[in-house]
Amino acid sequence: MDATDVNPWGKSPKKVKNNTKSNKLSKNVSQKFEKTKVVATSGAKKIKAGASAGVNWLKIKYHAHKLAKKK
């Protein structure tokens, strides 16, 4: 018997009942969270693509401006 086996309060811990309502709620929350993750991921990809296109546009404009100044 280790020191970790001794319960200082003298009571055994209560077992949690398996409640079907909480299981259904947990499943619903989990499913909605998965849907939210999918939507957020697709939104982030669109933002990344838009930002990348914007940066490339700025590079092209700056490069064209720089070339025009040299002439």
N, C-alpha and C positions, 0 to 999 in steps of 0.2 A: 504494500500500500504506500503510494507516494504522497507527498504533501499536496500535489495537485488534485488528488482524488478526494480530499476532505472538503466537504461543503460547510463553511462556517455558519450558515444559517440553519443547518440541520434539516432542511426540507429538500425533497427531490424536485427538480424543475418540472413545470407543467408541460405536457405535450400539447402542441398546437393542433387544433382540429382542422381537418381538411374541409374547408367550406367551398361548396360549388359556386356560390355567388362571387366570392373573391377570385376563384379560378377563372370564371367567365370574364370578370372585370379585368383581370390581369391579362388575359388573352386579347381582349379588345384594345387595351392600352398598348400592348405590344404590337398588334397589327397596325394601329394608327401611327405608332412611332416609326415602324418600318416604312409606311407610306410617306411620312414626313421626311425621313432620311432620303428616300428616292427623289422626292421633289426638290429638296435642298441641294442634293448632289447635281441634279440636272440644271438647276438655277446657277450653281457655282460654275459649272462648265460653260454656260452661256456668258456669264460675266467675265470669265477668264478669256474666252474667245473674243469678246468685244473689246476688252482692255488690250489684248494682244494686237488686234486690228488697229486700234487707236494709236498705240505706240509705233507700229510699223508705218502708219500714215504720217505721224510726226517725223519719223526718221527720213522718209522720202521727201517731205516738204523741206526739212532742214538741209538735206543733201542737195536738193535742187536749188535752194536759196544760196547755198555756199558756192555751187558751181556758177551760178549767175553772177555772183560778186567777183569771181576770178576773171571773168571775161572783160 
